[in-house]
Amino acid sequence: MHAWFPDLITILVALLLVFVNGFFVAAEFALVKVRLGRIEQLVLNRKLFSRTARWLAQRLEQSLSACQLGITMASLALGRIGEPAFAQLVEPLLRAIQIQSEPVIHAVAFALSFTFVTALHLVIGEQAPKIFAIRKPEGMLLACAVPLQIFFVASYPLMQLLNLTTAAVLGLLGARDSSKDSIPYTEEEIRALLREAHVHGSLTRSEHSLINAVFEFDDLVCRRIMVPRTDVDYVDTEERTETTLAMIHRTKHTRYPICIGSMDQVLGVLHVKDISGATIHDGYDWKAIMRPPKKVPENMPISKLLRHFQGTHQHMAFVVDEYGMIIGIVTLENVLEKIIGEVADEFDEEAPEIVPDGPGSYVILGSTQVQSVEMKLGIQFEEADVDTMSGLLLNRAERLLAAGDIIEFPGVTAKVLSVSDDRATKVRITIHSPPE
């Protein structure tokens, strides 16, 4: 009994070293896996040991060095203590089954003890804590925070010496301080994280779509969301007042440009609220109640356009090209729809932009954005400096379009169904091969 007692103590120490190794492995992977923003949320929720976890996460490189130091020390000590201790347990068992050769006993005992200690070290000291920390990083980090902080402080002088040595070696190899060269997440990486969160149920479909729309928000310019001048209803000061009022009652918009003859001469903007209490008679001077026109360049990002609307308190602007010609109008509704999707009020009677028309066939409005068609149908047209489907067909045909024209793209056929003012208003798209 007295001979076995020291061996049992040694075995218990070896088992303890296995668990110590597992502790440092779990802490290391939890630190790597957990997000600092999530730890901040735990601190706000006053979770136990969350402040200690934040302290460690804010010193990530030093904390990982402490974990690696603990793993190395535990592994070396286990190798020094574990195998001889288990070998001493195995030797009496081998002698009990009548194996007397000392070389055989030592060889078999070493092989069995080495195998057992290695398996124990891999399963309990490495794999199990590693996988658990990867699956539940927050809980594992909170559980390991206080002991790891104590070890961090106790081993700080040695750890600093090791870090300086490591930095010197990395300097010789040409690797600089990673904290200075750290690269933040790119937009594509964030989108990939969002897709993963959506797939795993952390984000709903509407949340995912909304965040994606915000990313695309600053990439759009006024020209891509404007209403082209050919589709704009405006108040013509040269028209009879009765005709103008009939147009307002028919179209039911909130704001109208006030022009002389055409959109080439814009005077201002009429808000229908301004005529609600006014006496409108034949020959009425619309300029008396108009608001000054606001103009924006066609290449202005819509994020800046939104700030323009906020600053001017006017929700309509005229889009001008590089030659100063008005090419359309843009409203606050056009901007917001790029974030939250189509918003139709009780007076909107807009036809859907894309309508299925049989297997692999769709009827599309000519004013539909090319990007929208590509995204919804999963196809890819040629690169061209155009915005709408009508512009794309015009660019491909290199001539004015007529109803019945057929224009071929790789894997796609476009047929012009109707034309108005030299632009296609309806197009049938037929996809020959399923999109990849």
Secondary structure in CASP SS format (residue, H / E / C, confidence):
PFRMAT SS
TARGET T0000
AUTHOR 0000-0000-0000
METHOD secondary structure of the structure
MODEL  1
M C 1.00
H C 1.00
A C 1.00
W H 1.00
F H 1.00
P H 1.00
D H 1.00
L H 1.00
I H 1.00
T H 1.00
I H 1.00
L H 1.00
V H 1.00
A H 1.00
L H 1.00
L H 1.00
L H 1.00
V H 1.00
F H 1.00
V H 1.00
N H 1.00
G H 1.00
F H 1.00
F H 1.00
V H 1.00
A H 1.00
A H 1.00
E H 1.00
F H 1.00
A H 1.00
L H 1.00
V H 1.00
K H 1.00
V C 1.00
R C 1.00
L H 1.00
G H 1.00
R H 1.00
I H 1.00
E H 1.00
Q H 1.00
L H 1.00
V H 1.00
L H 1.00
N C 1.00
R C 1.00
K C 1.00
L C 1.00
F C 1.00
S H 1.00
R H 1.00
T H 1.00
A H 1.00
R H 1.00
W H 1.00
L H 1.00
A H 1.00
Q C 1.00
R C 1.00
L H 1.00
E H 1.00
Q H 1.00
S H 1.00
L H 1.00
S H 1.00
A H 1.00
C H 1.00
Q H 1.00
L H 1.00
G H 1.00
I H 1.00
T H 1.00
M H 1.00
A H 1.00
S H 1.00
L H 1.00
A H 1.00
L H 1.00
G H 1.00
R H 1.00
I H 1.00
G H 1.00
E H 1.00
P H 1.00
A H 1.00
F H 1.00
A H 1.00
Q H 1.00
L H 1.00
V H 1.00
E H 1.00
P H 1.00
L H 1.00
L H 1.00
R H 1.00
A H 1.00
I C 1.00
Q C 1.00
I C 1.00
Q C 1.00
S C 1.00
E H 1.00
P H 1.00
V H 1.00
I H 1.00
H H 1.00
A H 1.00
V H 1.00
A H 1.00
F H 1.00
A H 1.00
L H 1.00
S H 1.00
F H 1.00
T H 1.00
F H 1.00
V H 1.00
T H 1.00
A H 1.00
L H 1.00
H H 1.00
L H 1.00
V H 1.00
I H 1.00
G H 1.00
E H 1.00
Q H 1.00
A H 1.00
P H 1.00
K H 1.00
I H 1.00
F H 1.00
A H 1.00
I H 1.00
R H 1.00
K C 1.00
P H 1.00
E H 1.00
G H 1.00
M H 1.00
L H 1.00
L H 1.00
A H 1.00
C H 1.00
A H 1.00
V H 1.00
P H 1.00
L H 1.00
Q H 1.00
I H 1.00
F H 1.00
F H 1.00
V H 1.00
A H 1.00
S C 1.00
Y H 1.00
P H 1.00
L H 1.00
M H 1.00
Q H 1.00
L H 1.00
L H 1.00
N H 1.00
L H 1.00
T H 1.00
T H 1.00
A H 1.00
A H 1.00
V H 1.00
L H 1.00
G H 1.00
L H 1.00
L C 1.00
G C 1.00
A C 1.00
R C 1.00
D C 1.00
S H 1.00
S H 1.00
K H 1.00
D H 1.00
S C 1.00
I C 1.00
P C 1.00
Y C 1.00
T C 1.00
E H 1.00
E H 1.00
E H 1.00
I H 1.00
R H 1.00
A H 1.00
L H 1.00
L H 1.00
R H 1.00
E H 1.00
A H 1.00
H H 1.00
V H 1.00
H C 1.00
G C 1.00
S C 1.00
L C 1.00
T C 1.00
R H 1.00
S H 1.00
E H 1.00
H H 1.00
S H 1.00
L H 1.00
I H 1.00
N H 1.00
A H 1.00
V H 1.00
F H 1.00
E H 1.00
F H 1.00
D C 1.00
D C 1.00
L C 1.00
V E 1.00
C H 1.00
R H 1.00
R H 1.00
I H 1.00
M C 1.00
V E 1.00
P E 1.00
R H 1.00
T H 1.00
D H 1.00
V C 1.00
D C 1.00
Y C 1.00
V E 1.00
D E 1.00
T C 1.00
E C 1.00
E C 1.00
R C 1.00
T H 1.00
E H 1.00
T H 1.00
T H 1.00
L H 1.00
A H 1.00
M H 1.00
I H 1.00
H H 1.00
R H 1.00
T H 1.00
K C 1.00
H C 1.00
T C 1.00
R E 1.00
Y E 1.00
P E 1.00
I E 1.00
C E 1.00
I C 1.00
G C 1.00
S C 1.00
M C 1.00
D C 1.00
Q C 1.00
V E 1.00
L E 1.00
G E 1.00
V E 1.00
L E 1.00
H E 1.00
V H 1.00
K H 1.00
D H 1.00
I H 1.00
S C 1.00
G C 1.00
A C 1.00
T C 1.00
I C 1.00
H C 1.00
D C 1.00
G C 1.00
Y C 1.00
D C 1.00
W H 1.00
K H 1.00
A H 1.00
I C 1.00
M C 1.00
R E 1.00
P C 1.00
P C 1.00
K C 1.00
K E 1.00
V E 1.00
P E 1.00
E C 1.00
N C 1.00
M C 1.00
P E 1.00
I H 1.00
S H 1.00
K H 1.00
L H 1.00
L H 1.00
R H 1.00
H H 1.00
F H 1.00
Q H 1.00
G H 1.00
T H 1.00
H C 1.00
Q C 1.00
H C 1.00
M E 1.00
A E 1.00
F E 1.00
V E 1.00
V E 1.00
D C 1.00
E C 1.00
Y C 1.00
G C 1.00
M C 1.00
I E 1.00
I E 1.00
G E 1.00
I E 1.00
V E 1.00
T E 1.00
L H 1.00
E H 1.00
N H 1.00
V H 1.00
L H 1.00
E H 1.00
K H 1.00
I H 1.00
I H 1.00
G C 1.00
E C 1.00
V C 1.00
A C 1.00
D C 1.00
E C 1.00
F C 1.00
D C 1.00
E C 1.00
E C 1.00
A C 1.00
P C 1.00
E C 1.00
I E 1.00
V E 1.00
P E 1.00
D C 1.00
G C 1.00
P C 1.00
G C 1.00
S E 1.00
Y E 1.00
V E 1.00
I E 1.00
L E 1.00
G C 1.00
S C 1.00
T C 1.00
Q E 1.00
V H 1.00
Q H 1.00
S H 1.00
V H 1.00
E H 1.00
M H 1.00
K H 1.00
L H 1.00
G C 1.00
I C 1.00
Q C 1.00
F C 1.00
E C 1.00
E C 1.00
A C 1.00
D C 1.00
V C 1.00
D C 1.00
T E 1.00
M H 1.00
S H 1.00
G H 1.00
L H 1.00
L H 1.00
L H 1.00
N H 1.00
R H 1.00
A H 1.00
E C 1.00
R C 1.00
L C 1.00
L C 1.00
A C 1.00
A C 1.00
G C 1.00
D C 1.00
I E 1.00
I E 1.00
E E 1.00
F E 1.00
P C 1.00
G C 1.00
V E 1.00
T E 1.00
A E 1.00
K E 1.00
V E 1.00
L E 1.00
S E 1.00
V E 1.00
S E 1.00
D C 1.00
D C 1.00
R E 1.00
A E 1.00
T E 1.00
K E 1.00
V E 1.00
R E 1.00
I E 1.00
T E 1.00
I E 1.00
H C 1.00
S C 1.00
P C 1.00
P C 1.00
E C 1.00
END
